[in-house]
């Protein structure tokens, strides 16, 4: 079980809030097997997006400030391969309303499950521009074992 660190500790360390650029992450060891790499990023309007950077680049989760959330093909994927959806079909295959808060101001927006058997060797995720990726993962996964 991962140790949940309080927001205040992450804020005092300068890791949160993240106000610019995407957050990139994967689960696993930087020197060994890892899950696919993922990214989360905000829009200027306050919407939040989640997408895989590896095998599933055609799909994106959109968490809109309107409260209508969806998962579906990206516009770029449809432009490259129009046969992904039928004529007149929505490129989102699941649309839902923002769920109720679990506790005040905390919502389970979207859940990713990382099965150890699906991990593979890949690049060191800590090698991105700002270097924050690896630090955030170390903090979030402290005390977490892969199964």
N, C-alpha and C positions, 0 to 999 in steps of 0.2 A: 504494500500500500504506500503510495506516495505521500510525503509530508506536505501539507498545505501551509504555505507561508503567508503570514498576514500581509495585506496590501501595504500597511504602514512600513514594514521592513523592506519590501521591494521599492517603495517610493523613496525611503531614506537612502537606499543604496543607489538611487538614480536610474534603476531599471524600468520603473513604471512611473507615470503613464508613458506609453510610447505614443508620441504625437506625430511622427513622420516616418514614412517608409513602411514597408511590410515587415511582419515578423515571420521568420522562416524557422521551421522546426522539423525534426524527425525524432523517432524514438530508437534508442540503441546506443551503441558505443561508437564514438568518432573513429576509432581504430578497428572496428569490427563490423558486425552485421547491424543494419539499420532498417527501419521502415522506409516507405517512400518519404520524400521531402514534401512538406506542405507550407503554404503561406497564408497569412491572414492580413488583410489590409483594409483601411477605411477609405471611404470616398469623402470629398469635401462636404457633401451633404449629410454625413454622419452614418451612411449605410456601411455595413461591414461585409466583407467577402472572404470566403474560404475556398482554396483550390489546391489540388495536388500539383506539384511541380515536375513530377516524373511521368508515371504511366497513364494518368487520367487527366491530361491537360484540357480535354474537351469539355469537362464538367466543372461547374462552379456552384457554390452555395451562396445565396444572396440573403442577407438579413437586413431588410429595409426598415428605416425609421418609421414608415407607415404602419409597421406591425404585420405586413404580409411578407412572409418568408418563403423561399423557394429553393429547389435544387433542380438543375437542368443543364442542358448543353449551352455553351457559350455562343455568342453571336459569331465569333471567329470560327468555331467548329462547324456551325451551320453553313457559313460562307464557303468553307473548304469542302464540305460534304453535305449538300442539301438533302440527301436521302436519309439522314439521321432522324428526321421527323417527317411525317406525312404532310401533304399540303393542307394548310389551315390548322394544323395541330400546334399547340403551345410547345415551345422548346423545354419548358419546365415540366417534369413528370411528377413532381410533388410540390404542392403549395399549401402552406399552413399559416395560422395566425400565431403571433408571439404568445408563448405559453405564460401562464401565471408565474409570478416570482416564487422561487423556492423559499427565500427569505427576502426581506426588503432589498430591492435593487440587485438581486442575483437571479439570473435566469439560466437554465440549461438550454443554450441556444442550439447547439448542434454537437453531436457526440461522434468522435472517431474512435474506432476500436483497432488496436494494433496487435494482430496475432503474431507471435514469435516465429511461426513457421513461414510467414510471408516476408520476413526480413531478408535483405540481401546486402552484399558489400557495395559501398558507394563512397562518394567524396565526403570529406570532412565538412560537416555542416557549419562548423565554427569558422570557416574560412571566408565568410561573406564580409562585405565592406565594413560594416560598423562593429563587428566583433561581439555585439550584444547577444546574438543568437545562442552561442555556446554558454555564456554566463547565465542567461535566463533558464536554459534547459538544466544546467547543473543545479540551480536553485529549486526549480519546480520538481525535478526528479530525485532530489536528495532522499535517500532511504528507499528508493523504489527498485525492485528487482524485476527482471523480465518474466517471471512466472515461477 
